[in-house]
């Protein structure tokens, strides 16, 4: 830096940023409400609910209904396996930007899902959404260094409560900050569920396109950040700032 030159650098926005976490968890809540309200009462993301419902149906001898809940669970498992394959160092040569590639894949799948009418097979929709949800869950695992979940709320709720407890009992401002962050994530999931339920009831199957719009935002943010971090350097000449 010269005497008369200051360089202003933009803060790097990463896949662990709170802003991205809010958008991703909003999508997570939306998709669960979408499939439950409009696609046969199955959860696309929350496999805990599907396991419970599958067990209930199996206990009453309703094996066909039990299978209905087993299929998205299997799709979720496949999604996790695919995500682990994508994260291998050898795959970096083919997919150098894993986070953005996963978001683009999710956008493409959800866009196609919006064309499948109510008369179409709900199973196809839930399988597709469970698959991409599993990949999103496996790739986006941390919120500024802390583990979190973009497609379910249980762990995030525990983290928010624990951090709030530490903030109060130990007067820990760092924990208070973390509690606020996780609370924002939890509220985002709730907002997504409310929005998903309402829009699916009023708009129908094409309501899923709202998530496409939301997911385009993080793709742009990540792309913009990459561009700025590599190329943007604002030189302020002749100022003493």
C-alpha positions as CSV (number, residue, x, y, z in Angstrom):
1,X,0.0,0.0,0.0
2,X,1.5,3.4,-1.1
3,X,1.3,6.5,0.9
4,X,-1.6,8.0,-1.0
5,X,-3.4,4.7,-1.7
6,X,-5.8,2.8,0.4
7,X,-7.3,-0.5,-0.7
8,X,-10.8,-1.4,0.4
9,X,-11.4,-5.2,0.5
10,X,-14.8,-6.7,0.7
11,X,-15.6,-9.2,3.5
12,X,-15.6,-12.7,2.1
13,X,-19.0,-14.4,2.1
14,X,-18.6,-18.2,2.5
15,X,-20.8,-21.2,2.6
16,X,-20.8,-20.9,6.5
17,X,-22.2,-17.4,6.5
18,X,-25.3,-16.8,8.6
19,X,-27.1,-15.2,5.6
20,X,-26.7,-18.3,3.5
21,X,-27.8,-20.4,6.5
22,X,-31.0,-18.4,6.8
23,X,-31.8,-18.9,3.1
24,X,-31.1,-22.6,3.2
25,X,-33.1,-23.3,6.3
26,X,-36.0,-21.3,4.9
27,X,-35.9,-23.7,1.9
28,X,-35.7,-26.7,4.2
29,X,-38.8,-25.7,6.1
30,X,-40.7,-24.8,2.9
31,X,-40.0,-28.2,1.3
32,X,-41.2,-30.2,4.2
33,X,-44.4,-28.3,4.3
34,X,-44.7,-28.5,0.5
35,X,-44.5,-32.3,0.4
36,X,-46.6,-32.9,3.5
37,X,-49.4,-30.6,2.4
38,X,-49.3,-31.1,-1.4
39,X,-47.5,-34.4,-2.0
40,X,-49.1,-37.2,-0.1
41,X,-48.3,-36.3,3.5
42,X,-44.7,-37.4,3.4
43,X,-41.8,-35.4,4.8
44,X,-39.1,-34.8,2.1
45,X,-36.4,-33.6,4.6
46,X,-37.3,-34.7,8.1
47,X,-36.6,-38.4,7.9
48,X,-37.3,-38.8,11.6
49,X,-40.9,-38.1,10.9
50,X,-40.9,-40.6,8.0
51,X,-39.4,-43.3,10.2
52,X,-42.0,-42.8,12.8
53,X,-44.9,-42.8,10.3
54,X,-43.4,-45.9,8.6
55,X,-43.2,-47.7,12.0
56,X,-46.9,-46.8,12.8
57,X,-48.1,-48.1,9.4
58,X,-46.0,-51.3,9.8
59,X,-47.4,-51.9,13.3
60,X,-50.9,-51.8,12.0
61,X,-50.1,-54.1,9.0
62,X,-50.4,-51.3,6.4
63,X,-47.3,-52.4,4.5
64,X,-48.1,-50.5,1.3
65,X,-48.3,-47.3,3.3
66,X,-45.2,-48.2,5.2
67,X,-43.3,-48.5,1.9
68,X,-44.6,-45.0,1.0
69,X,-42.5,-43.6,3.8
70,X,-39.5,-45.9,3.3
71,X,-38.8,-44.7,-0.3
72,X,-37.8,-41.1,0.6
73,X,-35.6,-42.5,3.4
74,X,-33.7,-44.6,0.9
75,X,-33.5,-41.6,-1.4
76,X,-32.0,-39.5,1.4
77,X,-29.4,-42.2,2.1
78,X,-28.4,-42.2,-1.6
79,X,-28.1,-38.4,-1.5
80,X,-25.8,-38.6,1.5
81,X,-23.6,-41.2,-0.3
82,X,-23.5,-39.0,-3.4
83,X,-22.5,-36.0,-1.3
84,X,-19.7,-37.9,0.3
85,X,-18.4,-38.9,-3.2
86,X,-18.6,-35.2,-4.3
87,X,-16.5,-34.1,-1.3
88,X,-13.6,-36.4,-2.2
89,X,-10.4,-34.5,-3.1
90,X,-10.3,-36.3,-6.4
91,X,-13.6,-34.8,-7.4
92,X,-12.3,-31.3,-6.9
93,X,-10.8,-31.5,-10.4
94,X,-14.2,-32.1,-11.9
95,X,-16.2,-30.0,-9.5
96,X,-14.0,-27.2,-8.1
97,X,-16.8,-25.3,-6.6
98,X,-18.8,-27.9,-4.7
99,X,-21.2,-25.6,-2.9
100,X,-22.4,-23.7,-5.9
101,X,-22.7,-26.9,-8.0
102,X,-24.9,-28.5,-5.3
103,X,-27.1,-25.4,-5.2
104,X,-27.5,-25.4,-9.0
105,X,-28.4,-29.1,-9.0
106,X,-31.0,-28.4,-6.3
107,X,-32.4,-25.5,-8.3
108,X,-32.7,-27.7,-11.4
109,X,-34.4,-30.5,-9.6
110,X,-36.9,-28.3,-7.8
111,X,-37.7,-26.4,-11.0
112,X,-38.6,-29.7,-12.8
113,X,-40.6,-30.8,-9.7
114,X,-42.9,-27.8,-10.3
115,X,-44.0,-29.2,-13.6
116,X,-45.3,-32.5,-12.1
117,X,-49.1,-32.1,-11.5
118,X,-51.1,-33.4,-8.6
119,X,-52.2,-36.2,-10.8
120,X,-48.6,-37.3,-11.3
121,X,-46.7,-39.7,-8.9
122,X,-46.1,-38.1,-5.6
123,X,-43.4,-40.7,-5.0
124,X,-41.3,-39.2,-7.8
125,X,-41.5,-35.8,-6.2
126,X,-40.6,-36.9,-2.7
127,X,-37.7,-39.0,-3.9
128,X,-36.3,-36.1,-5.9
129,X,-36.6,-33.6,-3.0
130,X,-35.3,-36.1,-0.4
131,X,-32.2,-36.7,-2.7
132,X,-31.3,-33.0,-3.1
133,X,-32.1,-32.3,0.5
134,X,-29.7,-34.9,1.6
135,X,-26.9,-33.4,-0.5
136,X,-27.6,-29.9,0.8
137,X,-27.6,-31.3,4.4
138,X,-24.2,-33.0,3.8
139,X,-22.5,-30.1,2.1
140,X,-23.6,-27.2,4.2
141,X,-22.8,-28.4,7.7
142,X,-21.4,-25.4,9.6
143,X,-22.6,-22.0,10.6
144,X,-19.5,-19.9,11.2
145,X,-17.6,-22.9,12.5
146,X,-20.5,-24.4,14.5
147,X,-22.4,-27.5,13.4
148,X,-25.9,-26.9,12.3
149,X,-28.7,-28.4,10.1
150,X,-30.3,-26.7,7.1
151,X,-33.2,-29.2,6.7
152,X,-34.3,-29.9,10.3
153,X,-34.6,-27.9,13.5
154,X,-34.0,-30.2,16.4
155,X,-30.2,-29.8,16.6
156,X,-30.4,-26.1,15.9
157,X,-33.0,-25.7,18.7
158,X,-30.7,-27.5,21.2
159,X,-27.8,-25.3,20.1
160,X,-29.8,-22.1,20.5
161,X,-31.0,-23.2,24.0
162,X,-27.6,-24.3,25.2
163,X,-25.9,-21.1,24.0
164,X,-28.6,-19.0,25.6
165,X,-28.2,-20.8,28.9
166,X,-24.4,-20.3,28.9
167,X,-25.0,-16.6,28.0
168,X,-27.2,-16.1,31.0
169,X,-25.4,-18.2,33.6
170,X,-21.8,-17.3,32.6
171,X,-22.4,-13.8,31.2
172,X,-20.8,-15.1,28.1
173,X,-21.3,-12.6,25.2
174,X,-20.0,-15.0,22.6
175,X,-22.6,-17.5,23.6
176,X,-25.3,-14.8,23.5
177,X,-24.2,-14.0,19.9
178,X,-24.3,-17.7,19.0
179,X,-27.8,-18.0,20.6
180,X,-29.0,-15.1,18.4
181,X,-27.6,-16.7,15.3
182,X,-29.2,-20.1,15.9
183,X,-32.5,-18.4,16.9
184,X,-32.4,-16.7,13.5
185,X,-31.9,-20.0,11.8
186,X,-34.8,-21.6,13.7
187,X,-37.1,-18.7,12.9
188,X,-36.1,-19.0,9.3
189,X,-37.1,-22.7,9.2
190,X,-40.4,-21.8,10.8
191,X,-41.0,-19.0,8.3
192,X,-40.2,-21.4,5.5
193,X,-42.7,-24.0,6.8
194,X,-45.4,-21.4,7.2
195,X,-44.8,-20.0,3.7
196,X,-44.6,-23.5,2.2
197,X,-47.9,-24.5,3.8
198,X,-49.7,-21.4,2.7
199,X,-48.4,-21.2,-0.8
200,X,-48.9,-24.9,-1.5
201,X,-52.5,-24.6,-0.4
202,X,-53.2,-21.5,-2.6
203,X,-50.9,-22.0,-5.6
204,X,-50.5,-25.7,-5.8
205,X,-47.5,-27.7,-7.1
206,X,-45.8,-24.7,-8.6
207,X,-45.3,-23.2,-5.2
208,X,-42.0,-25.1,-5.1
209,X,-40.7,-22.6,-7.6
210,X,-40.5,-20.1,-4.7
211,X,-37.6,-22.2,-3.3
212,X,-35.9,-21.9,-6.7
213,X,-36.0,-18.2,-6.5
214,X,-34.6,-18.3,-2.9
215,X,-31.8,-20.7,-3.9
216,X,-30.7,-18.5,-6.7
217,X,-29.8,-15.8,-4.1
218,X,-27.0,-17.8,-2.5
219,X,-25.7,-18.9,-5.9
220,X,-25.4,-15.2,-6.8
221,X,-23.9,-14.3,-3.4
222,X,-21.2,-16.9,-3.7
223,X,-20.4,-16.0,-7.3
224,X,-20.3,-12.3,-6.5
225,X,-18.1,-12.9,-3.5
226,X,-15.7,-15.0,-5.5
227,X,-15.5,-12.3,-8.1
228,X,-14.9,-9.6,-5.5
229,X,-12.3,-11.6,-3.6
230,X,-10.3,-12.1,-6.7
231,X,-10.8,-9.0,-8.8
232,X,-12.3,-6.1,-6.8
233,X,-9.9,-3.7,-5.3
234,X,-11.1,-0.1,-4.9
235,X,-8.3,2.3,-4.8
236,X,-9.0,5.6,-3.1
237,X,-6.3,7.9,-4.2
238,X,-5.5,11.3,-2.9
239,X,-7.3,10.8,0.4
240,X,-5.9,10.6,3.9
241,X,-8.4,8.1,5.1
